[in-house]
């Protein structure tokens, strides 16, 4: 039965990413890239400036804090293990396709987060919340589709991604002598239990604690990891020209791509790129809607920056650590052990310890960000703010899933996460195309105000928005 389920999930994943999602992701990303006149490049400097802008209300979530929550979910174990898997299975070219999906996906990320801001809701304390489920209902007048998306998000983050996150952390421990025989080792059991308990302690404190913890840990975690990658690149600077050449040559080896598409650099680059940066999936808008900004485009630009932080910085850091070490990618050496072995060529045993510690921080902050998203969708389904008791039960169940993920095998956890994430993207991408007009009009309004030397302030009427909004009338 287990083997049948695993095979069914694998076949579904291959079908989705071989036919549906690759076309949809690239088409929507390119569409918004041209419609926004390359907003991801044209306004990159502006997005960096906006990160430091403070909220006018100390009790509200700032643009920076919203960025950190979404980055906490994006920057996770996938940036280490996922990238290593993509290279080990798809080859050098997978790195190039991860870069492409990030560059193109930046435009999709901008649109979905701007929409989340436009259609966000006001809570009892004057703060805000929202996301795809809310803009689907507000603009398309379809609550049932909003509920379907909310259920898909909860399944993806509370089940698929949380199990995968836990599993990835456990794989980093397989390189140590105390792990013992993989068939009988108690390490996955113990590690899963400890991670579940640590997560429970934090999430039971509520959403505000999640924001505070992630806004503290994410910058430290990301900067340290990137600095380590730079050190490795400097130590192996002589190999970098050959590495970059291999990346570009392999990326355009169309005979290899179309000869075995399911294992190609193109498919694995896009798969892992999407899993890593989540552009267009519909997750980051849930954090974006909570930010207190004077114009929706501000948060759209900030969330766009998160895609670049994730893929162009952190994922590239992993790729360079692996490839500049001289270790040849192979399916027999994938995941955390690939990165650990690569780092160990320069730093010995410290390389294993560093990746384990990085994975622990990545895993912990990812789990917190994931559950933050789930809370908003549960409230949407219930049409009210759920009681602390109900949320406590849900969070404890989610922690149980974290424990379970540590005990499963490679194929099932990765494929299940891919399928659930793919369902979210299949709903959200067509929706943002249908609703793109208000976001594009808001961008035009923002640019006009900036050119006039103003601090942009948004009014729904200024873009002819007919739907009543909670914040912008």
CORSULLIN-V235121 format. One record per residue. N is the residue number from 1. RES is the residue in one letter. SS is DSSP state (H for helix, E for strand, C for the rest). PHI is phi in radians with two decimals (none if undefined). Layout:
n=N res=RES ss=SS phi=PHI
n=N res=RES ss=SS phi=PHI
This chain:
n=1 res=X ss=C phi=none
n=2 res=X ss=H phi=-1.08
n=3 res=X ss=H phi=-1.14
n=4 res=X ss=H phi=-1.14
n=5 res=X ss=H phi=-1.09
n=6 res=X ss=H phi=-1.07
n=7 res=X ss=H phi=-1.19
n=8 res=X ss=H phi=-1.11
n=9 res=X ss=H phi=-1.16
n=10 res=X ss=H phi=-1.11
n=11 res=X ss=H phi=-1.11
n=12 res=X ss=H phi=-1.11
n=13 res=X ss=H phi=-1.07
n=14 res=X ss=H phi=-1.09
n=15 res=X ss=H phi=-1.13
n=16 res=X ss=H phi=-1.06
n=17 res=X ss=H phi=-1.55
n=18 res=X ss=H phi=-1.46
n=19 res=X ss=H phi=-2.16
n=20 res=X ss=H phi=-1.32
n=21 res=X ss=H phi=-1.29
n=22 res=X ss=H phi=-1.08
n=23 res=X ss=H phi=-1.14
n=24 res=X ss=H phi=-1.15
n=25 res=X ss=H phi=-1.07
n=26 res=X ss=H phi=-1.19
n=27 res=X ss=H phi=-1.13
n=28 res=X ss=H phi=-1.17
n=29 res=X ss=H phi=-1.06
n=30 res=X ss=H phi=-1.18
n=31 res=X ss=H phi=-1.02
n=32 res=X ss=H phi=-1.31
n=33 res=X ss=H phi=-1.05
n=34 res=X ss=H phi=-1.32
n=35 res=X ss=H phi=-1.16
n=36 res=X ss=C phi=-1.63
n=37 res=X ss=C phi=0.97
n=38 res=X ss=C phi=1.02
n=39 res=X ss=H phi=-1.00
n=40 res=X ss=H phi=-1.17
n=41 res=X ss=H phi=-1.82
n=42 res=X ss=H phi=-1.08
n=43 res=X ss=C phi=-2.07
n=44 res=X ss=H phi=-1.11
n=45 res=X ss=H phi=-1.09
n=46 res=X ss=H phi=-1.13
n=47 res=X ss=H phi=-1.13
n=48 res=X ss=H phi=-1.17
n=49 res=X ss=H phi=-1.08
n=50 res=X ss=H phi=-1.23
n=51 res=X ss=H phi=-1.03
n=52 res=X ss=C phi=-1.53
n=53 res=X ss=C phi=-1.23
n=54 res=X ss=C phi=-1.54
n=55 res=X ss=C phi=-1.31
n=56 res=X ss=C phi=-1.31
n=57 res=X ss=C phi=-2.05
n=58 res=X ss=C phi=-1.10
n=59 res=X ss=C phi=-1.52
n=60 res=X ss=C phi=-1.63
n=61 res=X ss=E phi=-1.46
n=62 res=X ss=C phi=-1.36
n=63 res=X ss=H phi=-1.04
n=64 res=X ss=H phi=-1.15
n=65 res=X ss=H phi=-1.13
n=66 res=X ss=H phi=-1.11
n=67 res=X ss=H phi=-1.08
n=68 res=X ss=H phi=-1.19
n=69 res=X ss=H phi=-1.14
n=70 res=X ss=H phi=-1.19
n=71 res=X ss=H phi=-1.21
n=72 res=X ss=H phi=-1.06
n=73 res=X ss=H phi=-1.34
n=74 res=X ss=H phi=-1.22
n=75 res=X ss=C phi=-1.42
n=76 res=X ss=C phi=-2.53
n=77 res=X ss=H phi=-1.10
n=78 res=X ss=H phi=-1.10
n=79 res=X ss=H phi=-1.22
n=80 res=X ss=C phi=-1.79
n=81 res=X ss=H phi=-1.24
n=82 res=X ss=H phi=-1.09
n=83 res=X ss=H phi=-1.14
n=84 res=X ss=H phi=-1.08
n=85 res=X ss=H phi=-1.12
n=86 res=X ss=H phi=-1.05
n=87 res=X ss=H phi=-1.25
n=88 res=X ss=H phi=-1.11
n=89 res=X ss=H phi=-1.65
n=90 res=X ss=H phi=-1.63
n=91 res=X ss=C phi=1.59
n=92 res=X ss=C phi=-0.99
n=93 res=X ss=H phi=-1.10
n=94 res=X ss=H phi=-1.03
n=95 res=X ss=H phi=-1.11
n=96 res=X ss=H phi=-1.05
n=97 res=X ss=H phi=-1.25
n=98 res=X ss=H phi=-1.17
n=99 res=X ss=H phi=-1.09
n=100 res=X ss=H phi=-1.11
n=101 res=X ss=H phi=-1.17
n=102 res=X ss=H phi=-1.28
n=103 res=X ss=H phi=-1.11
n=104 res=X ss=H phi=-1.26
n=105 res=X ss=H phi=-1.16
n=106 res=X ss=H phi=-1.00
n=107 res=X ss=H phi=-1.20
n=108 res=X ss=H phi=-1.13
n=109 res=X ss=H phi=-1.10
n=110 res=X ss=H phi=-1.06
n=111 res=X ss=H phi=-1.11
n=112 res=X ss=H phi=-1.16
n=113 res=X ss=H phi=-1.33
n=114 res=X ss=H phi=-1.15
n=115 res=X ss=H phi=-1.08
n=116 res=X ss=H phi=-1.08
n=117 res=X ss=H phi=-1.23
n=118 res=X ss=H phi=-1.06
n=119 res=X ss=C phi=-1.78
n=120 res=X ss=C phi=-1.17
n=121 res=X ss=E phi=-1.88
n=122 res=X ss=E phi=-1.68
n=123 res=X ss=C phi=-1.60
n=124 res=X ss=C phi=-1.10
n=125 res=X ss=C phi=-1.66
n=126 res=X ss=C phi=1.63
n=127 res=X ss=C phi=-1.37
n=128 res=X ss=E phi=-2.36
n=129 res=X ss=E phi=-2.69
n=130 res=X ss=C phi=2.88
n=131 res=X ss=C phi=2.52
n=132 res=X ss=H phi=-0.96
n=133 res=X ss=H phi=-1.01
n=134 res=X ss=H phi=-1.31
n=135 res=X ss=H phi=-1.32
n=136 res=X ss=H phi=-1.13
n=137 res=X ss=H phi=-1.22
n=138 res=X ss=H phi=-1.17
n=139 res=X ss=H phi=-1.64
n=140 res=X ss=H phi=-1.74
n=141 res=X ss=C phi=0.99
n=142 res=X ss=C phi=-2.27
n=143 res=X ss=H phi=-1.20
n=144 res=X ss=H phi=-1.07
n=145 res=X ss=H phi=-1.22
n=146 res=X ss=H phi=-1.08
n=147 res=X ss=H phi=-1.15
n=148 res=X ss=H phi=-1.03
n=149 res=X ss=H phi=-1.12
n=150 res=X ss=H phi=-1.06
n=151 res=X ss=H phi=-1.13
n=152 res=X ss=H phi=-1.08
n=153 res=X ss=H phi=-1.13
n=154 res=X ss=H phi=-1.06
n=155 res=X ss=H phi=-1.12
n=156 res=X ss=H phi=-1.15
n=157 res=X ss=H phi=-1.53
n=158 res=X ss=H phi=-1.38
n=159 res=X ss=H phi=-1.95
n=160 res=X ss=H phi=-1.01
n=161 res=X ss=H phi=-1.26
n=162 res=X ss=H phi=-1.18
n=163 res=X ss=H phi=-1.13
n=164 res=X ss=H phi=-1.13
n=165 res=X ss=H phi=-1.05
n=166 res=X ss=H phi=-1.14
n=167 res=X ss=H phi=-1.05
n=168 res=X ss=H phi=-1.07
n=169 res=X ss=H phi=-1.13
n=170 res=X ss=H phi=-1.11
n=171 res=X ss=H phi=-1.08
n=172 res=X ss=H phi=-1.21
n=173 res=X ss=H phi=-1.50
n=174 res=X ss=C phi=-1.19
n=175 res=X ss=C phi=-1.51
n=176 res=X ss=C phi=-1.66
n=177 res=X ss=H phi=-1.12
n=178 res=X ss=H phi=-1.21
n=179 res=X ss=H phi=-1.13
n=180 res=X ss=C phi=1.30
n=181 res=X ss=C phi=-1.22
n=182 res=X ss=C phi=-0.99
n=183 res=X ss=C phi=-1.31
n=184 res=X ss=C phi=-2.13
n=185 res=X ss=C phi=-1.07
n=186 res=X ss=C phi=-1.64
n=187 res=X ss=H phi=-1.05
n=188 res=X ss=H phi=-1.02
n=189 res=X ss=H phi=-1.12
n=190 res=X ss=H phi=-1.20
n=191 res=X ss=H phi=-1.10
n=192 res=X ss=H phi=-1.07
n=193 res=X ss=H phi=-1.17
n=194 res=X ss=H phi=-1.13
n=195 res=X ss=H phi=-1.12
n=196 res=X ss=H phi=-1.11
n=197 res=X ss=H phi=-1.19
n=198 res=X ss=H phi=-1.06
n=199 res=X ss=H phi=-1.13
n=200 res=X ss=H phi=-1.06
n=201 res=X ss=H phi=-1.04
n=202 res=X ss=H phi=-1.36
n=203 res=X ss=H phi=-1.20
n=204 res=X ss=C phi=-1.23
n=205 res=X ss=C phi=-1.43
n=206 res=X ss=C phi=1.73
n=207 res=X ss=H phi=-1.06
n=208 res=X ss=H phi=-1.09
n=209 res=X ss=H phi=-1.16
n=210 res=X ss=H phi=-1.04
n=211 res=X ss=H phi=-1.05
n=212 res=X ss=H phi=-1.15
n=213 res=X ss=H phi=-1.14
n=214 res=X ss=H phi=-1.19
n=215 res=X ss=H phi=-1.17
n=216 res=X ss=H phi=-1.51
n=217 res=X ss=H phi=-1.40
n=218 res=X ss=H phi=-1.05
n=219 res=X ss=H phi=-1.08
n=220 res=X ss=H phi=-1.07
n=221 res=X ss=H phi=-1.07
n=222 res=X ss=H phi=-1.16
n=223 res=X ss=H phi=-1.13
n=224 res=X ss=H phi=-1.06
n=225 res=X ss=H phi=-1.13
n=226 res=X ss=H phi=-1.16
n=227 res=X ss=H phi=-1.09
n=228 res=X ss=H phi=-1.10
n=229 res=X ss=H phi=-1.10
n=230 res=X ss=H phi=-1.10
n=231 res=X ss=H phi=-1.07
n=232 res=X ss=H phi=-1.08
n=233 res=X ss=H phi=-1.12
n=234 res=X ss=H phi=-1.14
n=235 res=X ss=H phi=-1.13
n=236 res=X ss=C phi=-2.07
n=237 res=X ss=H phi=-1.03
n=238 res=X ss=H phi=-1.17
n=239 res=X ss=H phi=-1.54
n=240 res=X ss=H phi=-1.09
n=241 res=X ss=H phi=-0.99
n=242 res=X ss=H phi=-1.17
n=243 res=X ss=H phi=-1.13
n=244 res=X ss=H phi=-1.12
n=245 res=X ss=H phi=-1.08
n=246 res=X ss=H phi=-1.11
n=247 res=X ss=H phi=-1.07
n=248 res=X ss=H phi=-1.30
n=249 res=X ss=H phi=-1.13
n=250 res=X ss=H phi=-1.16
n=251 res=X ss=H phi=-1.09
n=252 res=X ss=C phi=-1.92
n=253 res=X ss=C phi=-1.48
n=254 res=X ss=H phi=-1.18
n=255 res=X ss=H phi=-1.09
n=256 res=X ss=H phi=-1.21
n=257 res=X ss=H phi=-1.11
n=258 res=X ss=H phi=-1.48
n=259 res=X ss=H phi=-1.33
n=260 res=X ss=C phi=-2.61
n=261 res=X ss=H phi=-1.02
n=262 res=X ss=H phi=-1.09
n=263 res=X ss=H phi=-1.98
n=264 res=X ss=C phi=-1.39
n=265 res=X ss=H phi=-1.08
n=266 res=X ss=H phi=-1.07
n=267 res=X ss=H phi=-1.16
n=268 res=X ss=H phi=-1.26
n=269 res=X ss=H phi=-1.13
n=270 res=X ss=H phi=-1.25
n=271 res=X ss=H phi=-1.00
n=272 res=X ss=H phi=-1.30
n=273 res=X ss=H phi=-1.13
n=274 res=X ss=H phi=-1.16
n=275 res=X ss=H phi=-1.08
n=276 res=X ss=H phi=-1.32
n=277 res=X ss=H phi=-1.68
n=278 res=X ss=C phi=1.05
n=279 res=X ss=C phi=-1.17
n=280 res=X ss=C phi=1.56
n=281 res=X ss=C phi=-1.28
n=282 res=X ss=C phi=1.78
n=283 res=X ss=C phi=-1.58
n=284 res=X ss=H phi=-1.00
n=285 res=X ss=H phi=-1.00
n=286 res=X ss=H phi=-1.16
n=287 res=X ss=H phi=-1.41
n=288 res=X ss=H phi=-1.04
n=289 res=X ss=C phi=-1.16
n=290 res=X ss=C phi=-1.44
n=291 res=X ss=E phi=-1.34
n=292 res=X ss=C phi=-1.68
n=293 res=X ss=C phi=-2.30
n=294 res=X ss=C phi=-1.49
n=295 res=X ss=C phi=-2.60
n=296 res=X ss=H phi=-0.97
n=297 res=X ss=H phi=-1.10
n=298 res=X ss=H phi=-1.00
n=299 res=X ss=H phi=-1.30
n=300 res=X ss=H phi=-1.05
n=301 res=X ss=H phi=-1.19
n=302 res=X ss=H phi=-1.14
n=303 res=X ss=H phi=-1.22
n=304 res=X ss=H phi=-1.05
n=305 res=X ss=H phi=-1.10
n=306 res=X ss=H phi=-1.06
n=307 res=X ss=H phi=-1.07
n=308 res=X ss=H phi=-1.22
n=309 res=X ss=H phi=-1.01
n=310 res=X ss=H phi=-1.15
n=311 res=X ss=H phi=-1.54
n=312 res=X ss=H phi=-1.28
n=313 res=X ss=H phi=-1.83
n=314 res=X ss=H phi=-1.27
n=315 res=X ss=H phi=-1.13
n=316 res=X ss=H phi=-1.13
n=317 res=X ss=H phi=-1.03
n=318 res=X ss=H phi=-1.09
n=319 res=X ss=H phi=-1.03
n=320 res=X ss=H phi=-1.20
n=321 res=X ss=H phi=-1.08
n=322 res=X ss=H phi=-1.24
n=323 res=X ss=H phi=-1.38
n=324 res=X ss=C phi=-1.33
n=325 res=X ss=C phi=-1.28
n=326 res=X ss=C phi=1.65
n=327 res=X ss=C phi=-1.34
n=328 res=X ss=C phi=-1.34
n=329 res=X ss=C phi=-1.10
n=330 res=X ss=E phi=-2.72
n=331 res=X ss=C phi=-1.12
n=332 res=X ss=C phi=-1.23
n=333 res=X ss=E phi=-2.17
n=334 res=X ss=C phi=-2.30
n=335 res=X ss=C phi=1.21
n=336 res=X ss=H phi=-0.99
n=337 res=X ss=H phi=-1.02
n=338 res=X ss=H phi=-1.09
n=339 res=X ss=H phi=-1.17
n=340 res=X ss=H phi=-1.10
n=341 res=X ss=H phi=-1.13
n=342 res=X ss=H phi=-1.09
n=343 res=X ss=H phi=-1.22
n=344 res=X ss=H phi=-1.17
n=345 res=X ss=H phi=-1.14
n=346 res=X ss=H phi=-1.83
n=347 res=X ss=H phi=-2.13
n=348 res=X ss=C phi=1.11
n=349 res=X ss=H phi=-1.07
n=350 res=X ss=H phi=-1.02
n=351 res=X ss=H phi=-1.05
n=352 res=X ss=H phi=-1.17
n=353 res=X ss=H phi=-1.12
n=354 res=X ss=H phi=-1.10
n=355 res=X ss=H phi=-1.15
n=356 res=X ss=H phi=-1.09
n=357 res=X ss=H phi=-1.14
n=358 res=X ss=H phi=-1.08
n=359 res=X ss=H phi=-1.10
n=360 res=X ss=H phi=-1.09
n=361 res=X ss=H phi=-1.18
n=362 res=X ss=H phi=-1.04
n=363 res=X ss=H phi=-1.10
n=364 res=X ss=H phi=-1.12
n=365 res=X ss=H phi=-1.21
n=366 res=X ss=H phi=-1.12
n=367 res=X ss=H phi=-1.06
n=368 res=X ss=H phi=-1.18
n=369 res=X ss=H phi=-1.09
n=370 res=X ss=H phi=-1.05
n=371 res=X ss=H phi=-1.27
n=372 res=X ss=H phi=-1.08
n=373 res=X ss=H phi=-1.10
n=374 res=X ss=H phi=-1.09
n=375 res=X ss=H phi=-1.05
n=376 res=X ss=H phi=-1.12
n=377 res=X ss=H phi=-1.25
n=378 res=X ss=H phi=-1.12
n=379 res=X ss=H phi=-1.11
n=380 res=X ss=H phi=-1.11
n=381 res=X ss=H phi=-1.08
n=382 res=X ss=H phi=-1.39
n=383 res=X ss=C phi=1.11
n=384 res=X ss=C phi=-2.87
n=385 res=X ss=C phi=-1.35
n=386 res=X ss=C phi=-1.19
n=387 res=X ss=C phi=-1.18
n=388 res=X ss=H phi=-1.05
n=389 res=X ss=H phi=-1.16
n=390 res=X ss=H phi=-1.11
n=391 res=X ss=H phi=-1.14
n=392 res=X ss=H phi=-1.12
n=393 res=X ss=H phi=-1.10
n=394 res=X ss=H phi=-1.07
n=395 res=X ss=H phi=-1.11
n=396 res=X ss=H phi=-1.17
n=397 res=X ss=H phi=-1.12
n=398 res=X ss=H phi=-1.11
n=399 res=X ss=H phi=-1.16
n=400 res=X ss=H phi=-1.12
n=401 res=X ss=H phi=-1.15
n=402 res=X ss=H phi=-1.03
n=403 res=X ss=H phi=-1.08
n=404 res=X ss=H phi=-1.11
n=405 res=X ss=H phi=-1.03
n=406 res=X ss=C phi=-1.16
n=407 res=X ss=C phi=-1.77
n=408 res=X ss=C phi=-1.52
n=409 res=X ss=C phi=-1.81
n=410 res=X ss=H phi=-0.94
n=411 res=X ss=H phi=-1.06
n=412 res=X ss=H phi=-1.17
n=413 res=X ss=H phi=-1.15
n=414 res=X ss=H phi=-1.21
n=415 res=X ss=H phi=-1.18
n=416 res=X ss=H phi=-1.11
n=417 res=X ss=H phi=-1.09
n=418 res=X ss=H phi=-1.10
n=419 res=X ss=H phi=-1.14
n=420 res=X ss=H phi=-1.11
n=421 res=X ss=H phi=-1.12
n=422 res=X ss=H phi=-1.11
n=423 res=X ss=H phi=-1.09
n=424 res=X ss=H phi=-1.02
n=425 res=X ss=H phi=-1.13
n=426 res=X ss=H phi=-1.14
n=427 res=X ss=H phi=-1.50
n=428 res=X ss=H phi=-1.26
n=429 res=X ss=H phi=-1.09
n=430 res=X ss=H phi=-1.09
n=431 res=X ss=H phi=-1.11
n=432 res=X ss=H phi=-1.23
n=433 res=X ss=H phi=-1.18
n=434 res=X ss=H phi=-1.14
n=435 res=X ss=C phi=-1.79
n=436 res=X ss=H phi=-1.14
n=437 res=X ss=H phi=-1.00
n=438 res=X ss=H phi=-1.05
n=439 res=X ss=H phi=-1.17
n=440 res=X ss=H phi=-1.16
n=441 res=X ss=H phi=-1.17
n=442 res=X ss=H phi=-1.13
n=443 res=X ss=H phi=-1.09
n=444 res=X ss=H phi=-1.09
n=445 res=X ss=H phi=-1.12
n=446 res=X ss=H phi=-1.11
n=447 res=X ss=H phi=-1.09
n=448 res=X ss=H phi=-1.09
n=449 res=X ss=H phi=-1.18
n=450 res=X ss=H phi=-1.14
n=451 res=X ss=H phi=-1.14
n=452 res=X ss=C phi=-1.44
n=453 res=X ss=C phi=1.38
n=454 res=X ss=C phi=-1.75
n=455 res=X ss=C phi=-1.48
n=456 res=X ss=C phi=-0.98
n=457 res=X ss=C phi=-2.20
n=458 res=X ss=C phi=-1.69
n=459 res=X ss=C phi=-2.25
n=460 res=X ss=H phi=-0.99
n=461 res=X ss=H phi=-1.13
n=462 res=X ss=H phi=-1.18
n=463 res=X ss=H phi=-1.98
n=464 res=X ss=C phi=1.24
n=465 res=X ss=C phi=-1.32
n=466 res=X ss=C phi=-1.45
n=467 res=X ss=C phi=-1.18
n=468 res=X ss=C phi=-1.27
n=469 res=X ss=C phi=-2.04
n=470 res=X ss=C phi=-1.31
n=471 res=X ss=C phi=-2.05
n=472 res=X ss=C phi=-1.99
n=473 res=X ss=C phi=-1.47
